[in-house]
Amino acid sequence: MSNSKLEIMNRIKSALDDRHSSEKPGDIIIPRTYRRTAKLPIESLLNLFVERVADYKATVQVIDHGSVISSIENICSQKNLSKVVIDGSLSSDFRPSNVELFEDQPSQLLSYAELDSMDAVLTTCAVAVAETGTIALDAGDGQGRRVLSLIPDVHICIVKQEQIVEIIPEAFQMLKKSVEKEGRPITLISGPSATSDIELNRVEGVHGPRILEVLVVR
């Protein structure tokens, strides 16, 4: 074990030395004095979310419910997408007709090789955060397995305006049931997948979609 790792482990051990053997996580009350509720009106939340998502080099459009399918079809046409993977629970209101849709469902899961052959993935989301431009998936209806949003090169994500909250603590509260009671994995998306090398050259699509298309539905 390296000296640095040993030092970290020793500090953790030291911090836990005064813990009673019968102590459980819920026994200690942690003061949460940070802000946990929104201040902005709903229209301001929408505008802030759109601004922050665009900052991450994602494409974002604000549309009406009746324009969802036509907007998805336009994206598919513009980007020459022909094979799109969806979760089997995705509503028919969100299914485009100008591409071949491949359903991923518990009874018939697509293989990693099949997912890698897809041009794009189309999902809904669980919640979105205006302050950080973050979209959260919790493997719920219309979202599917976590891997669906990680392998295809393009991710088209549908966000309903009422799903937008202002700050991260609000989002965590909304995701609490998914994690604690249902044990679902949470995926946080802030723009297309990207990283930088040691010379700070930005590289996109390393560990997720290279292109993120967000449709915010009023």
C-alpha positions in Angstrom: 0.0 0.0 0.0 1.3 3.4 -0.9 2.1 6.0 1.7 -0.7 8.3 0.5 -3.3 5.5 0.6 -2.1 4.4 4.1 -2.4 8.0 5.3 -6.0 8.1 4.0 -6.9 4.9 5.7 -5.4 5.9 9.0 -7.4 9.2 9.0 -10.6 7.3 8.3 -9.8 4.9 11.2 -9.0 7.8 13.5 -12.3 9.5 12.6 -14.2 6.3 13.4 -12.5 5.5 16.7 -15.1 7.3 18.8 -18.0 5.5 17.2 -19.9 3.2 19.6 -20.3 -0.4 18.2 -24.1 -0.2 18.5 -24.3 3.1 16.7 -26.4 3.2 13.5 -26.4 5.8 10.7 -29.7 7.2 11.7 -28.6 7.7 15.3 -26.7 10.9 14.5 -28.6 13.9 13.4 -26.8 15.9 10.8 -27.7 19.6 10.7 -28.7 20.6 7.1 -28.6 24.3 7.1 -28.1 24.7 3.3 -31.0 25.9 1.1 -33.3 23.0 0.2 -36.2 24.7 -1.6 -36.6 26.8 -4.8 -36.9 30.5 -5.0 -37.4 31.1 -8.7 -40.8 31.0 -10.5 -41.4 28.2 -12.9 -40.7 30.3 -16.1 -37.4 31.5 -14.7 -36.5 27.9 -13.9 -37.1 27.0 -17.5 -35.0 29.8 -18.8 -32.1 29.1 -16.4 -32.2 25.4 -17.3 -32.0 26.0 -21.0 -29.1 28.5 -20.5 -27.1 26.0 -18.4 -27.7 23.0 -20.6 -26.5 25.1 -23.6 -23.4 26.0 -21.7 -22.4 22.3 -21.6 -22.5 22.2 -25.4 -25.8 20.3 -25.6 -28.5 21.3 -28.0 -31.8 22.3 -26.2 -35.2 23.1 -27.6 -38.3 24.3 -25.8 -41.4 22.8 -27.5 -45.1 22.2 -26.9 -46.4 18.7 -26.2 -48.0 18.4 -29.6 -44.6 19.0 -31.3 -42.7 16.2 -29.5 -42.7 13.5 -32.1 -42.1 16.0 -35.0 -39.2 17.5 -33.1 -37.6 14.0 -32.5 -38.1 13.1 -36.2 -36.4 16.4 -37.2 -33.4 15.6 -35.0 -33.2 12.1 -36.5 -33.4 13.4 -40.0 -30.8 16.1 -39.5 -28.3 13.7 -37.9 -29.1 10.8 -40.3 -30.2 8.6 -37.4 -31.9 5.4 -38.5 -31.6 3.0 -35.6 -32.8 4.2 -32.2 -33.0 2.2 -29.0 -35.8 2.9 -26.5 -37.0 1.4 -23.3 -40.1 -0.8 -23.8 -42.1 1.4 -21.4 -41.6 4.6 -23.5 -45.0 6.2 -24.2 -46.3 6.1 -27.8 -46.6 9.9 -27.6 -42.8 10.0 -27.8 -42.1 7.4 -30.5 -40.9 8.7 -33.9 -42.1 7.0 -37.1 -39.2 7.9 -39.4 -36.6 5.6 -37.7 -36.4 1.9 -36.7 -37.0 1.6 -33.0 -35.4 -1.2 -31.0 -37.1 -1.9 -27.6 -35.0 -2.9 -24.6 -37.2 -4.7 -22.1 -36.6 -7.1 -19.1 -37.9 -10.1 -21.2 -35.5 -9.3 -24.1 -32.5 -7.2 -23.2 -30.3 -6.0 -26.0 -26.7 -7.0 -25.9 -23.8 -4.5 -25.6 -22.9 -5.2 -29.2 -26.5 -4.5 -30.3 -26.5 -1.2 -28.3 -23.2 -0.3 -29.8 -24.7 -0.6 -33.3 -27.5 1.9 -32.4 -27.3 5.5 -33.8 -29.0 7.0 -30.8 -31.0 6.4 -27.6 -34.3 8.2 -26.8 -35.3 8.5 -23.1 -37.4 10.6 -20.7 -35.9 11.6 -17.4 -36.7 11.6 -13.7 -35.9 15.2 -12.8 -33.8 18.1 -14.0 -31.9 20.9 -12.2 -31.9 24.4 -13.5 -28.9 25.7 -11.5 -26.5 23.1 -12.8 -28.1 22.2 -16.1 -28.2 18.6 -14.9 -30.6 15.8 -16.0 -31.2 12.8 -13.7 -32.3 9.4 -14.8 -33.5 6.8 -12.3 -34.2 3.8 -14.6 -37.9 4.6 -14.5 -40.6 4.4 -17.2 -39.3 5.7 -20.5 -35.6 5.6 -19.3 -34.7 1.9 -19.0 -31.4 0.5 -17.9 -28.5 2.8 -17.1 -26.4 1.3 -20.0 -28.9 2.5 -22.6 -27.8 6.1 -22.0 -24.1 5.3 -22.0 -23.3 3.4 -25.2 -25.1 5.0 -28.2 -23.3 8.1 -29.6 -26.4 10.3 -29.5 -28.8 10.8 -26.6 -32.2 12.4 -27.2 -33.7 13.3 -23.8 -37.3 14.5 -23.2 -37.7 16.8 -20.1 -41.1 18.0 -19.0 -41.2 21.5 -17.7 -42.7 20.4 -14.4 -39.8 18.1 -13.8 -37.4 21.1 -13.6 -36.3 22.1 -10.1 -34.0 24.8 -9.1 -31.3 23.2 -7.0 -29.6 19.8 -6.3 -31.2 19.2 -2.9 -34.6 19.4 -4.4 -33.7 16.8 -7.0 -32.2 14.5 -4.4 -35.4 14.6 -2.5 -37.4 13.7 -5.6 -35.0 10.8 -6.2 -35.1 9.5 -2.6 -37.8 6.9 -3.2 -36.1 5.5 -6.3 -32.9 4.9 -4.3 -34.0 4.0 -0.8 -37.1 2.0 -1.5 -36.6 0.6 -5.0 -32.8 0.5 -5.2 -32.6 2.1 -8.6 -29.3 3.4 -10.0 -29.1 7.2 -10.6 -27.4 8.7 -13.7 -26.6 12.4 -13.6 -26.1 14.0 -17.0 -24.6 17.5 -17.4 -24.1 17.9 -21.1 -22.5 15.4 -23.5 -19.8 13.0 -22.2 -16.5 14.9 -22.2 -13.1 15.0 -20.6 -9.8 16.8 -21.0 -6.3 15.4 -21.4 -3.2 16.8 -19.6 -3.0 19.7 -22.1 -6.7 20.5 -21.5 -7.8 19.5 -24.9 -11.5 18.6 -24.7 -12.5 15.2 -25.9 -16.2 14.3 -26.2 -17.9 10.9 -26.2 -15.3 9.1 -24.0 -17.6 7.5 -21.4 -21.1 8.3 -22.8 -22.9 10.0 -25.7 -20.9 12.5 -27.7 -24.1 14.4 -28.6 -26.9 15.4 -26.3 -30.2 16.7 -27.7 -32.6 17.9 -25.0 -36.3 18.6 -25.7 -38.0 20.6 -23.0 -41.8 20.1 -23.2 -44.0 22.9 -21.9 
